[in-house]
Amino acid sequence: MNKQDFIDRLRMALNGRVSPGLVMDNVNYYEDYITLPLILSVVNGLWYSLYIYIFRFLIRGRLNLPYYFIKIMLPEIIFTAVTTLLVYRLFLSASRRLEDIGKRRDTTIV
């Protein structure tokens, strides 16, 4: 099952049970689903920053975690989250354009 098959099945399953606007909202939510990549990006940034804190600072006796969190970890995590949003939107836009080109190519061959 590819993405288009899934979206078509989702439309058919929701058709008649809910309003058409709600069906489109659900389909658009699936296509624009950014929550999981954003959460994974933030968790990865937090994990990496803690790793760096433990092995570069804590081992040398620097125990000021609140300072390290506020001055280094938090800005780095925010930057990573914003970058993830921008890059995800860029890839989503490119994916949609490639799908449109593929659809046009398929219709012109027949």
C-alpha positions, -999 to 999 in steps of 0.1 A, spaced: 0 0 0 14 33 -10 6 68 4 -21 75 -22 -39 42 -15 -39 50 22 -53 85 16 -80 71 -7 -90 44 18 -91 71 46 -114 92 24 -137 62 17 -138 52 54 -147 87 65 -170 95 36 -206 97 47 -198 94 84 -184 129 89 -186 162 70 -165 166 39 -145 194 55 -135 171 84 -124 145 59 -101 170 42 -88 181 76 -79 145 84 -62 139 50 -43 172 53 -32 163 88 -18 130 76 2 148 48 14 176 70 22 154 100 52 172 116 47 163 153 67 130 152 98 144 134 98 175 157 96 154 189 123 131 177 145 160 168 140 176 202 146 144 221 177 137 200 191 172 207 184 167 244 200 133 245 231 145 226 235 176 249 233 154 280 259 131 265 282 160 259 276 174 294 284 141 311 315 132 291 330 167 287 319 186 318 307 163 346 338 141 344 360 172 349 341 182 380 319 210 365 285 204 381 267 235 370 239 218 350 214 246 352 239 270 336 248 245 310 211 238 303 201 275 299 232 287 281 240 258 258 214 230 257 182 251 254 194 274 226 207 244 207 175 224 211 154 255 200 177 260 169 174 223 161 136 224 163 132 255 141 156 240 116 136 207 116 104 227 109 120 245 80 137 215 65 106 193 69 85 219 50 111 221 23 111 183 18 73 182 20 71 209 -7 96 191 -29 77 158 -24 44 173 -34 60 189 -65 75 156 -75 42 138 -70 25 164 -93 52 160 -119 47 122 -117 9 125 -121 13 148 -151 38 125 -167 14 95 -161 -15 113 -177 4 125 -208 17 90 -216 -18 76 -220 
